């Protein structure tokens, strides 16, 4: 074999080895990252976790940290001045209810029931906007409200992973407005806020807290 023929043979052999290496990288299947169907194990696990999250029960979420006493106290049925930024509002809790279930609007699903060992606390309140700005009750107020019960505090239900619109559904069922709708200066509306808390004994003191502003004593569960 001539020198030229030997060189060509070496080059061809190197090229063939390179192609085999590339083919091996493209077709290698690790049992930890792929399945026979071409779907990766990681993707399957991600879908599994997403499905579990979607079905996650709306269990009460107790807020961590010290439960601080509000600077002012009031009672259900009395109007109290509060502020959202520079906008001045007047809030009055009209009704406290403990529904066993809340029919869900906006989607086809059965009425929502609190998980075992929990209870629903649904508050209907009126809101007068004295201005100067507009507010959206669901974002500017409800998202910051807490329910105080037995020395613990809980956020309203929209903060929970279920994402079911039980607050808006309850508000509309009670003849109120959707809390997601903005309330302009000079307007008033009746809206609601719903909490999911551990089941409380009859007579337990409950209060709605507007952080750093006021605590409103509510009708206790019977």
C-alpha positions as CSV (number, residue, x, y, z in Angstrom):
1,X,0.0,0.0,0.0
2,X,1.4,3.4,-1.0
3,X,1.9,6.2,1.5
4,X,-1.1,8.1,-0.1
5,X,-3.4,5.1,0.2
6,X,-2.4,4.6,3.8
7,X,-3.1,8.2,4.7
8,X,-6.5,8.0,3.0
9,X,-7.3,4.9,5.1
10,X,-6.4,6.6,8.3
11,X,-8.5,9.7,7.5
12,X,-11.5,7.6,6.6
13,X,-11.2,5.6,9.8
14,X,-11.1,8.7,11.9
15,X,-14.1,10.1,10.1
16,X,-16.0,6.9,10.7
17,X,-15.2,6.9,14.4
18,X,-16.4,10.5,14.6
19,X,-19.7,9.7,13.0
20,X,-20.3,6.7,15.3
21,X,-19.6,8.9,18.3
22,X,-22.1,11.5,17.2
23,X,-24.7,8.8,16.5
24,X,-24.1,7.4,20.0
25,X,-24.6,10.9,21.6
26,X,-27.9,11.4,19.7
27,X,-29.5,8.1,20.5
28,X,-28.2,7.3,24.0
29,X,-31.1,6.7,26.4
30,X,-30.6,6.9,30.1
31,X,-33.3,5.1,32.1
32,X,-33.4,8.1,34.5
33,X,-34.2,10.7,31.8
34,X,-36.2,9.0,29.1
35,X,-38.9,6.4,28.5
36,X,-39.8,4.0,25.7
37,X,-42.4,6.5,24.4
38,X,-39.8,9.1,23.9
39,X,-41.0,11.2,26.9
40,X,-38.5,12.1,29.6
41,X,-38.9,11.0,33.1
42,X,-38.4,14.6,34.2
43,X,-41.3,15.7,32.0
44,X,-43.5,13.0,33.5
45,X,-42.6,14.0,37.0
46,X,-43.3,17.6,36.2
47,X,-46.7,16.8,34.9
48,X,-47.4,14.6,37.9
49,X,-46.4,17.4,40.3
50,X,-48.6,19.9,38.3
51,X,-51.6,17.5,38.5
52,X,-51.0,17.1,42.3
53,X,-50.8,20.9,42.7
54,X,-54.1,21.4,40.7
55,X,-55.8,18.9,43.0
56,X,-54.2,20.2,46.2
57,X,-56.8,20.8,48.9
58,X,-57.4,24.3,50.1
59,X,-56.1,23.8,53.6
60,X,-55.9,26.7,56.0
61,X,-52.5,28.5,55.9
62,X,-51.6,30.0,59.2
63,X,-49.4,33.1,58.9
64,X,-46.1,32.9,60.6
65,X,-44.7,35.6,62.8
66,X,-46.0,37.4,65.8
67,X,-49.7,38.2,66.0
68,X,-49.8,41.9,66.7
69,X,-52.6,43.8,68.3
70,X,-54.1,46.4,66.0
71,X,-53.8,50.1,67.1
72,X,-57.7,50.5,67.1
73,X,-60.6,48.3,67.8
74,X,-64.1,48.4,66.5
75,X,-67.1,46.0,66.1
76,X,-69.2,44.5,63.4
77,X,-71.9,46.9,62.2
78,X,-69.8,50.0,62.8
79,X,-68.2,52.0,60.0
80,X,-64.5,52.5,60.4
81,X,-62.1,54.7,58.4
82,X,-59.2,53.0,56.7
83,X,-56.7,53.9,54.1
84,X,-55.2,52.3,51.0
85,X,-52.2,54.4,50.2
86,X,-53.4,58.0,50.0
87,X,-57.0,56.9,49.3
88,X,-59.4,57.1,52.2
89,X,-62.2,54.5,52.6
90,X,-64.9,53.7,55.1
91,X,-65.5,50.1,55.8
92,X,-68.3,48.4,57.6
93,X,-68.7,44.6,58.2
94,X,-72.4,43.9,57.6
95,X,-72.5,40.2,58.0
96,X,-70.5,37.2,59.2
97,X,-71.5,33.8,57.9
98,X,-70.2,30.3,58.3
99,X,-71.5,28.5,55.1
100,X,-71.1,24.8,54.8
101,X,-70.5,25.3,51.0
102,X,-70.2,28.1,48.5
103,X,-71.6,27.6,45.0
104,X,-68.8,28.4,42.5
105,X,-69.4,30.8,39.7
106,X,-67.2,31.4,36.6
107,X,-66.6,27.7,36.1
108,X,-68.5,24.4,36.1
109,X,-67.6,22.7,39.3
110,X,-69.5,21.6,42.4
111,X,-70.0,23.9,45.4
112,X,-66.8,24.4,47.4
113,X,-66.6,22.9,50.8
114,X,-63.9,23.4,53.4
115,X,-61.6,20.4,53.9
116,X,-62.2,18.2,56.9
117,X,-61.3,19.9,60.1
118,X,-61.7,23.3,58.6
119,X,-64.5,25.9,58.2
120,X,-65.4,28.8,56.0
121,X,-65.8,32.3,57.3
122,X,-67.5,34.6,54.8
123,X,-67.7,38.3,55.5
124,X,-69.8,40.8,53.6
125,X,-68.8,44.4,54.0
126,X,-69.6,47.8,52.5
127,X,-66.9,50.1,51.2
128,X,-67.2,53.8,50.6
129,X,-64.4,55.4,48.6
130,X,-63.7,59.0,49.6
131,X,-60.9,59.3,47.1
132,X,-58.8,60.6,45.7
133,X,-57.8,57.4,43.9
134,X,-59.7,54.3,42.8
135,X,-59.2,50.9,44.5
136,X,-59.8,47.3,43.6
137,X,-61.0,45.5,46.8
138,X,-59.7,42.1,45.8
139,X,-56.1,43.4,45.4
140,X,-55.9,46.6,47.4
141,X,-57.8,45.4,50.5
142,X,-58.7,41.7,50.6
143,X,-55.2,40.6,49.8
144,X,-54.0,42.3,53.0
145,X,-56.8,41.3,55.4
146,X,-56.3,38.6,57.9
147,X,-58.8,36.7,60.1
148,X,-57.7,36.4,63.7
149,X,-58.9,33.3,65.6
150,X,-57.6,31.6,68.7
151,X,-54.4,33.6,68.8
152,X,-53.5,32.8,65.1
153,X,-54.1,34.8,61.9
154,X,-55.0,33.5,58.4
155,X,-55.0,35.2,55.0
156,X,-58.1,35.3,52.8
157,X,-58.8,32.3,50.6
158,X,-57.3,33.7,47.4
159,X,-53.9,33.3,48.9
160,X,-54.4,29.5,49.0
161,X,-53.3,27.2,46.2
162,X,-56.8,26.2,45.1
163,X,-57.4,29.3,43.0
164,X,-61.2,28.8,43.2
165,X,-63.0,32.1,43.1
166,X,-65.1,31.5,46.3
167,X,-64.8,35.1,47.5
168,X,-66.2,36.6,44.2
169,X,-68.8,33.8,44.1
170,X,-70.0,34.5,47.7
171,X,-70.1,38.3,47.1
172,X,-72.3,38.0,44.0
173,X,-74.6,35.4,45.7
174,X,-75.1,37.9,48.5
175,X,-76.2,40.6,46.1
176,X,-72.9,42.4,46.2
177,X,-70.3,43.3,43.6
178,X,-67.3,41.3,42.3
179,X,-64.4,42.4,44.4
180,X,-62.1,42.4,41.3
181,X,-64.0,45.3,39.9
182,X,-62.4,48.8,40.6
183,X,-64.2,51.2,42.9
184,X,-63.8,54.8,41.8
185,X,-63.6,57.8,44.1
186,X,-67.1,58.8,45.2
187,X,-68.5,55.4,44.7
188,X,-69.6,52.7,47.2
189,X,-70.1,49.0,46.9
190,X,-70.9,45.9,49.0
191,X,-68.3,43.2,48.5
192,X,-67.0,40.1,50.4
193,X,-63.9,38.3,51.7
194,X,-63.8,34.6,52.5
195,X,-61.4,32.8,54.8
196,X,-60.6,29.1,55.4
197,X,-59.6,28.4,59.0
198,X,-59.3,25.4,61.3
199,X,-62.7,24.6,62.8
200,X,-63.3,26.7,65.8
201,X,-65.3,26.0,68.9
202,X,-68.6,27.8,69.5
203,X,-68.1,31.2,71.0
204,X,-64.5,31.6,69.8
205,X,-63.6,35.2,69.3
206,X,-63.0,36.2,65.7
207,X,-61.8,39.5,64.4
208,X,-61.1,40.9,60.9
209,X,-57.7,42.8,60.9
210,X,-56.7,45.6,58.6
211,X,-53.0,45.5,59.3
212,X,-51.6,48.5,61.2
213,X,-55.1,50.1,61.1
214,X,-57.9,48.4,62.9
215,X,-59.3,45.1,64.3
216,X,-63.0,44.5,63.9
217,X,-64.7,42.1,66.3
218,X,-67.0,39.7,64.5
219,X,-69.9,37.5,65.4
220,X,-68.5,34.2,66.8
221,X,-69.4,30.8,65.5
222,X,-72.4,29.3,67.1
